[in-house]
Amino acid sequence: MPPPEASRPLDLSAMILRQLRPTITLLIALTVITGVLYPVGMTLAAKSLFPLASAGSLLLGSDGTVRGSLLIGQPFTGPRWFHGRPSASGTTPYDPTASGGSNLGPTSAAFTTLVAERAAAVRRDNSTDTATIPVDLVTASASGLDPHISPRAALLQVRRVATARGLADEEVRRLVAARIEPAFLGILGRPRVNVLALNLALESLDSGGAMAELSGEGNRPQP
C-alpha cells in the first residue's frame, strides 16, 4: 500500500538533511584544518626552525633600529656607498609592491640605450675606463628587488668608496672579500655580495660601533 500523500514532504526534508549533514561537517572540518591548524602549525614551525628568515631576515643597527632586510635591495647613491643593481620596480626603486622586470629584451633599442647610459655612468662614477662592466650593474633583475651584486661588481667600486671615506683600498677590498657569499651547496647560483650588509659593515668602520645583526624582531622598513 503506498504511503499517504502527507508523508512525502517529510521524506524529502529528511533526504535533504541527510545530504547536507556530511557536506556541512566536511566544510567545517576542512575550514578548521586548512584555515586554522595548518597556518598556525606552519607559522610555529617556521619560527622555531628558521626564526630569522621567517621574520623577514631583518638587519638591526647597533641602536636597535631596523635598517632593512637581506632579501630586498635598497637604493644607495653617492660616492661613499656601494651601489646595488638597477631596479625596475617603477618610479620608486626596490618597491616591493611593484616587483617586476622591465620586460625589455636585447633587441629593444630603448634597452640598448639604457644599458649604454648606465655603463657610462658606472665608468664615470668609478673613474675607470674598463671596456667590460659587470652586467648586474647595468641591468635589473627579474624581480627588480635583487639585494645582491657580484663580487666583481663590488670590487669595481672599491676605489671610489675608499677615496670618499679616506680609507685604504686594501681595507675596503678585505671588507668585500669577507662578505662574499658562496653558491648554495657549491653548485646552485653564483658567489654574491649583499649590498645592504656590505654598506652596514662599511658604516661600522667609520663609527667604530657594532656591525648590524640579523634579528627576528621588528618590521621591514618602507622603501
Steps between C-alpha positions, in 0.01 A plus 500: 500500500660837402571755777256784552562816302559702821814299585688578177618856593637358826695233314641766262615720792669206666679413176625858461625499859681173445678656201581829673630357826823343364558798271480749785709277726770469233497876439551574870771236535697624198460861611649418839781288354603717205395839635615472862710197590722494189588874492561510875707182488713621208551840664616343826724255315656778292565715807659205677713367212573824311447789745697756298368417155139472619518854639629645173879462543518844660817689580512707817742783560700537818225728635239228453322659204411296193732595215351278233461143382759273344233395249416838343748748356516868582593799280848611612639808326804721539872418495516379862283193443510184296222513242268211427364394166235714328138445598208469260229536763341816365575856608609393850809277492468168684129549565379154617143584398607548137740210456578408141745530213514763227375253234756649260695246294843514334343602169338807656661828398383659826666222699827531307506876557420462870776243554751722317405797719534294817838364390624852431382613843680208667825588320464869588410447867775246558765677288565192292540448129443126507323378189297233679260601774343226719156431359334529840598869522315588179198267499219439748406159632174328408349607833649849499583446869825302491708595808822344366772589254787290373841517674641655182237775512586572863876502440455745212366754752773454763720790391213749486368402844845493660590842361171656610542365854873555533570128537766282347392309191624175651293550815181541298597213273536270803157614616352390168687170501373419850140538385502293185232233532581176314262317270242295690644154563783606273298438183179709507529863403819704500713678762337827598521793739204644691519875446316598818716278721813633329401864547411445864841341555654799324306733728633317806856582392423871528301484824703234674169353612370150481406356164127472434368154576216285379194516720170322525330809641359813345340581168655550162554873437323672216710543182 
